[in-house]
Amino acid sequence: MTQPPHNLTALGDFKPSNIWQTHINSIFYGIKGPLIHNHFQTYVSLDYRLAHALANDFYTHAKNQQPKNETWYVQEWGVGNGNLAACFLSHLREIDSENEVYPSVHYILCDESEEILKGVRANPRLQEHASKFSTVRIDAEHLNCFRPSSVAKIISNEIWDDLATKVLLKHQGLFYEEYLCPFLDMEAIPAEKNIFLEQFNNKDLTNLAQLPPFLDAIHWERDFQRINLDDWPFAEILKAHAEEFKDEIPMPINVGAFSTITKAKELLGPENFGYTSFDYGMKTMQDLNQEGRPYFNLYGGQYTFMVNFPLLENMGRSIGFTDITREYQNQFVQKDLGSEAISLVDLMQQHPRVAEMPPWDRDILMLSTLHALNTVYRSPYSGKLDYPAMEGTPKKQRKQIAQLSKNLSSRGVPDTVAYVTREEVLASLKPLRKLGYREKDIEAAFQSPPPPVSFVHIQFST
Ligand SMILES: C[S@@+](CC[C@H](N)C(=O)[O-])C[C@H]1O[C@@H](n2cnc3c(N)ncnc32)[C@H](O)[C@@H]1O
């Protein structure tokens, strides 16, 4: 165990990482609601291409079938700002020119945070489908309010990394589990120490929301304690999986994701189109065994763990899913678009000077790259990307960022992580060259091998 800095106070005891992680995350989402996207972006919060690929797939499967009890229930678990649902429904309505599928669909958005669901109900793009969706406040690890065999399709994007995750370490044939303890400088909190500790431990969202932001100031101490794998859920599967572990590498064991996969198996009806999940983590055993790869991340206080996809696939098979697809997320998008696709930020990362640029010049390059792509790109949705200058940006660059941001097209590339195709990039070659991109940089963006922690698509079907 390490020693925390002297001025910090422990907010509780050392506990298995999943306990503190889920505690912190429910405070984070409970306080912030839709403002979560000030701390991180996702591939669905502004872009539409993943949602459209899902809608195309759903339409292909549903158009020649009749739903039991007249309705195709689609559920999404962990819904953010509701943009995935809105783009799914809008695209489905558009491609369903014969009205065979869209009229029978009902989309249920499930989330444990009421603040998040409030934001979803106010989403104008989703309001266009007012009678076609409902919201349910529920913890995705305890989805006990739905009838078994009642759902046709389940979708989630970046929820598993928020759900309960234990961390396992193998050392000379013995197993150890990570324990965490949060510490905070109480001087920075304008509340009496014991009152704050009570509010923090009881997840008193109303009072915690009145305090200045404190989640990102938490200092985490870690410790590893000996455990017996026989005491863990799905012990036999875990033991077989752990046989392949290299010593001393922390392995995330996403027990919350296990619960969702088990629940999906129970909820999916006789005619169903599977459980599709997108998340961030290790796709292969080789990625898991890569020394030094990260296994957790903190975003504005939110505590996420990388997802162990090989283990989740084993889990899914053990409970009866017979058809499981595991691939990089962009492969899923590419198949739908019939063209190679990368995220815009992946293109920018290949710019020959990006590594040496100060952050504000990188912002200017990103905005200029968006302008270059926007000469050819046309989004089916209208919406202007908000791109404020970050703190510390010098005056001259701040002005430039404001100008570039103001002039962005409302039908342009919707996000800095939005997917763009090879054709769209090549058609923008002239303005991209002016920004310093060379053809070989563009080629490299499309051909870079995926890192050991990547965005992955997995689908469980029977
Ligand atoms: C990282 S955000 C992703 C949001 C959205 N899917 C996206 O990709 O933009 C995680 C979402 O899951 C929700 N969430 C986190 N833990 C949850 C839980 N235990 N049960 C239900 N929802 C949860 C959060 O409130 C949030 O909406």
PDBQT file of the ligand as one rigid body, heavy atoms in Angstrom, charges set to zero:
ROOT
HETATM    1  C1  LIG A 501     -20.359   7.043 -20.776  1.00  0.00    +0.000 C 
HETATM    2  S1  LIG A 501     -22.043   7.448 -20.711  1.00  0.00    +0.000 S 
HETATM    3  C2  LIG A 501     -22.525   6.911 -22.326  1.00  0.00    +0.000 C 
HETATM    4  C3  LIG A 501     -23.805   7.536 -22.759  1.00  0.00    +0.000 C 
HETATM    5  C4  LIG A 501     -24.256   7.167 -24.167  1.00  0.00    +0.000 C 
HETATM    6  N1  LIG A 501     -24.501   5.761 -24.318  1.00  0.00    +0.000 N 
HETATM    7  C5  LIG A 501     -23.199   7.614 -25.150  1.00  0.00    +0.000 C 
HETATM    8  O1  LIG A 501     -22.452   6.773 -25.632  1.00  0.00    +0.000 OA
HETATM    9  O2  LIG A 501     -23.122   8.817 -25.410  1.00  0.00    +0.000 OA
HETATM   10  C6  LIG A 501     -22.736   6.196 -19.686  1.00  0.00    +0.000 C 
HETATM   11  C7  LIG A 501     -24.237   6.269 -19.505  1.00  0.00    +0.000 C 
HETATM   12  O3  LIG A 501     -24.636   5.143 -18.709  1.00  0.00    +0.000 OA
HETATM   13  C8  LIG A 501     -25.410   5.578 -17.606  1.00  0.00    +0.000 C 
HETATM   14  N2  LIG A 501     -25.126   4.672 -16.503  1.00  0.00    +0.000 N 
HETATM   15  C9  LIG A 501     -23.990   4.543 -15.782  1.00  0.00    +0.000 A 
HETATM   16  N3  LIG A 501     -24.107   3.568 -14.870  1.00  0.00    +0.000 NA
HETATM   17  C10 LIG A 501     -25.355   3.046 -15.036  1.00  0.00    +0.000 A 
HETATM   18  C11 LIG A 501     -26.071   1.997 -14.419  1.00  0.00    +0.000 A 
HETATM   19  N4  LIG A 501     -25.544   1.290 -13.435  1.00  0.00    +0.000 N 
HETATM   20  N5  LIG A 501     -27.335   1.738 -14.847  1.00  0.00    +0.000 NA
HETATM   21  C12 LIG A 501     -27.895   2.464 -15.848  1.00  0.00    +0.000 A 
HETATM   22  N6  LIG A 501     -27.262   3.465 -16.458  1.00  0.00    +0.000 NA
HETATM   23  C13 LIG A 501     -26.010   3.759 -16.074  1.00  0.00    +0.000 A 
HETATM   24  C14 LIG A 501     -24.990   7.007 -17.355  1.00  0.00    +0.000 C 
HETATM   25  O4  LIG A 501     -25.986   7.747 -16.659  1.00  0.00    +0.000 OA
HETATM   26  C15 LIG A 501     -24.758   7.498 -18.780  1.00  0.00    +0.000 C 
HETATM   27  O5  LIG A 501     -25.956   7.921 -19.386  1.00  0.00    +0.000 OA
ENDROOT
TORSDOF 0
